[in-house]
């Protein structure tokens, strides 16, 4: 009998030893190297890469508006509208990682405050107040940024014609585009790449003398949390979509003049996906997750894809879909809810368990 | 006979134990000292550390919290507008978050879109409820922004001069002393007015502080300074415009507001020009420019939204302390008590009962305040009385979350007007009832002072 016990304990011991793998212990050298390369690629390919694209898009929009101002034709208006949609495309993807200067230095509220204050905007346009850049940049945020530009170039029902753009509208437009580019988008890019802020450097040094992130884990939690992936997921799913959906009120939709609302939402989730997968062949969070828990990585990737694809079921403009396609809108919100829970619970716990630095 | 002895013996036995009982909080051991907010504590060190919902809210409560959160971030626009209407005609900012950045504090500038400092104004005397006496045409707060067509009441000019402080050990710290000037009043403003700057404070733990009972707050008062530590403390009693009662003041930098509902409704009214069922009058009431906007419906803020925001603020969690086992920080905590910072910044107390929210009910909390008014000396005086608060008195600012301000605001600011750029500068501004503590702090060695500051960073 005693012998049996000895044998059983020996077998048990062997079984447990079999579970031990030296290569996957938390904080092992390979994983730490991987953590750092994910950080490097996030900074260079995702953050700086996307902000660089945003700068290009703002230059294009500014150029299009300058041309529209001097040669006010429907063709040039269309070019401007396309440039606006393009910069929204990039910007909404940048919202997948609202960490650092974009919020701390108010670039986000300066360019993307919603709703627009069109009572004041109409009064301003009807007045004889100066509309130079210096005047525009001190206006309340509800009179600056993407949405006032949208209001002017698309008109209330998206039916703007070039001949409706009078001198004051055009002057306002020119100053808004300059405010966007020179006061916000360019400084945002520089805040990640150059002194005095150089937030790229701050992130790169996470866990290594960074004054913002004492550990690399702090950084990853930030980019997965409220300021990053799960934050934008929640903002779209339980905020921007749910509020107009619950009240069946199209006036609560984000980009009503251009009919761009659904595209904005989808781009937000694509932005989140870029953080997870990485961009331009670089490493992303997926590499960290897959290294230790392939099943979780599969789950997250699948759920992100499912959420993004579900937007194509909403075929009407979102302002209409909240009335006519409630099932489809509900399905997308459910997909986002599942995704958010995966990020907030599973992914966050994964990081906390596997990163010891 | 035997029975009687036994009964008497038992009587003594029980009696002797009940003598030991003091209506006070339980001793420290057995509690996790990281839990600054008791069950309403959250573990988060990110820039969103102040924005978390307390754990365990049930479905409906969680939804109301979320809706309050959304409303808190909402940008208000000039009426008429189908959504979020009611801004102005005069205001200080256009949303709650523009001043309470990440539900934290504001930036000490005035008149910009990211400004979080405002100026109270009044003239000598009191109103019918014992509060500050408003100035005709200006009210009791300067709104330095306006909707199109109206004019700001005035602009606020802020300038600083350096003041050098030398420690007994020879080290030097430079403080900046602010000067506030009103410029460009929209109508002539006669001199003799009193100004008081107020920086938007963090929202940390307001739901818990509302639940600290009046008797607990009053138990901290030492009117005759019986323990001879130079600290007396005084409760403010203020008028509640909704209940129409005089109540103990808890909120506001001079404890001039009694409830969260009034605090929030007054912020909507005074800071954004948005009326509600609690504060029904526009901040521009009595001014000619009141009627510059037309098509307005009163009250501007739907009742449900105000209720959601009140519930939201009430159910925000307090961030947990960090590094509590670090030897330096433990010593810093001892020094903090030794120099008697804790005489006003009371570390521990217990909240009263809340029958709807167990997380804030009967919680052992560490707010580091006594919610009382104290004379803070001439350097910090605004010389503008506010109910029972004199021009030299301020409410003890709670210190929980103070170590996270760097994260939540980007650049931290301290004291009622953000003049202090570091916790050390803030300590050096202390005077009046806090004079002894400040002097003892200055007597400490550099290493010891750093321990106190590190302790503050752990809060």
Contacts between the chains, C-beta under 8 A, distances in Angstrom:
chain1	res1	chain2	res2	distance
A	99	B	47	8.0
A	103	B	47	7.6
A	103	B	102	8.0
A	104	B	47	7.7
A	104	B	410	4.0
A	105	B	410	7.7
A	106	B	113	7.1
A	106	B	114	5.0
A	109	B	98	7.2
A	109	B	113	7.3
A	109	B	114	7.9
A	110	B	113	7.3
A	113	B	75	5.4
A	114	B	75	6.8
A	115	B	75	6.5
A	115	B	77	5.9
A	115	B	81	7.3
A	115	B	83	5.6
A	115	B	84	6.0
A	116	B	77	7.5
A	117	B	77	3.8
A	117	B	78	5.6
A	117	B	81	7.2
A	117	B	87	7.4
A	118	B	77	7.7
A	118	B	81	7.2
A	119	B	77	6.6
A	119	B	78	4.5
A	119	B	79	6.7
A	119	B	80	6.3
A	119	B	81	5.7
A	119	B	293	7.8
A	120	B	77	7.0
A	120	B	78	4.8
A	120	B	147	5.8
A	120	B	148	4.5
A	123	B	148	4.2
A	123	B	149	6.1
A	124	B	148	5.5
A	127	B	148	7.2
A	138	B	112	7.7
A	140	B	94	5.3
A	140	B	113	6.2
A	140	B	145	7.2
A	141	B	75	7.0
A	141	B	94	6.8
A	141	B	98	7.7
A	141	B	113	5.0
A	142	B	75	5.3
A	142	B	77	5.5
A	142	B	94	6.1
A	212	B	407	7.8
A	218	B	45	6.8
A	218	B	46	7.5
A	221	B	46	6.4
A	222	B	46	5.2
A	222	B	47	7.4
A	225	B	46	5.9
A	225	B	48	6.8
A	226	B	46	6.7
A	226	B	48	3.9
A	226	B	51	6.7
A	227	B	46	6.8
A	227	B	47	6.3
A	227	B	48	6.3
A	231	B	48	7.9
A	238	B	66	6.5
A	239	B	70	5.8
A	243	B	70	6.7
A	249	B	83	7.8
A	251	B	82	4.5
A	251	B	83	5.3
A	252	B	83	6.0
